[in-house]
Amino acid sequence: MKDPVCGMEVDEKAAYRSSYKGKTYAFCSASCKQNFDRNPDRYVK
């Protein structure tokens, strides 16, 4: 699974995850998750 913020490959079971419009996204860090949570439309195509 790819972190939508930085593009890094991450495990689907990553500690940092968010759901948006019925889909779950995984992140490499708390920082990437926070950026996504602030403005998910910026990262979801």
Beta strands, then each sheet from edge to edge (+ up, - down):
strand 1: 16-20
strand 2: 23-27
sheet 1: 1+ 2-
end
